[in-house]
Amino acid sequence: FTADRSYKFSESLEEKKGGSIYIASNILAQENQKAFLFTGAYNRNNAMYTSSSFSIWLNGKMLILNTTFQNYEDAIYTQKIILEKGNNILLIKINGIDNYDWGNHFSICVGNLFAAPIEGIEMKSLPK
């Protein structure tokens, strides 16, 4: 990660209307570590909100439940997290709203307060 780039899930999240998807990732920490989770989304018109809601769990603990980006001033959701040494499983559920486009414009970053990388923390995809 770099301070000016956030992790993009993949190009396989296509625009769609309605429905839900789950995305899982592994955050590997070399030691117990405090960090920040940043989540952002754009709509298809490149405006900083999207017609969907999201929920996030870290190691089975709910962090965020059915939060939306609509009308947020800064359009970035920030959450302080505690990473345990070793593997930390991040699960995200994105709920689309019927008749509104959403999908491939979500991004996530784990870093310090300024979204810069933290040495010893690495985000990896989970094997299928």
N, C-alpha and C positions, 0 to 999 in steps of 0.2 A: 504494500500500500504506500501511497505517497499522500502528502497533506492536501494536495489539490485534486485527488482522484479517489472516488469511492468505489467499492466493489460492486460490480454489476452481476446480477445472478446469472444470466445467460441470454442469448438471443432467442432461446426457444420459448420464452414467454410472449406469445402473440397477443395482439389486441383481440379482445373478445367482449361479449356482453353477458352479464350475469355469471352465476356459478362461483365456485371456490377452488383454490389450489393451495397445496401445502409445499413449502420449501424447507429442506433441512440442510444444515451445515455444521461442520465441526470447527470449533475454535480451540486450537491447541495452545496451551499456556505452559511455559517452562517453570512457573511458580505461581502461587496464589497472587492475584493481581487485581487492582481496581482499574476499571476502564470505562469508557463511554460507548454506547451503541447509538449510532445515528442512522435514521431511516428517512428517505425522501421519496417523492413521487411526482411525476409530471402527467398531465393529461395529454391527449393526442394533439392539442393545440399548443403544446409546449408551455402551458401555464403551470404554476407551481401548486397544483392540487390534482386530485384524481377522483373519479366517481367510484370509490371503493372504500372498504374499511379493512383493517388488519389487526391481527392479534399475534403476540410474540411470547414464546416460552423459552427459558434458558434452564437447562438441566431439569426439566419437568416442572419448574416454577413459573407461573404466569407473571409476565412483566407488563403486558399491555393487552387490553381486551376491547375489541371492536372500536378502535380509534380511527378517525378519518383525517384526511389532510385538507378537507374543504374549508376555505376561508381562514386558514392559519396564516398569521402574519409572516412568519419566516419559513413556513412549509417544510420544516425539518423537525422530526420528532427526535428528541434526545433523552436517553435513559442511562443513568449511572448503573453499572453492573459490577459484580464481583465474579471473577473467573477463578475456578479452582485449578490447581496444578494438574496438568494432563488434559484430557479431552473434555470439552464443554459442548453439549449438543444444543444448537439453536434451531428452533422450529418456528416457522412463520406461516400463518394462515391468512390468505388474502381473499376477501369476499367481494365479488363484483355486484354492482347494482344493475338490475335488469334495464335494458334499453339505453345504457350508457357505456361508452367504450372505456376499457381499462386494460391493463396487462403488462406490456413490456417496458414500462417506465419506472420501475421500482429500483432503488439502490440502497445499499447498506454498507456501513463502515464501522469498524471497531478500532478505537484509538484513544488518544488522550483528550483532554478537554477541547483541544483545537482540531480534533479529528486527524491529528498526525499519528503515524504508526508508533507502536510501543514495541521496543525490542523484546523478543521472547514470546510474542503473540503472533500466531499465524492462523488464518482462516482457510479451511480446506473443504472441498466438497465431500460428501459422504458417498461411499460406493453404493451402486444400485443393487 
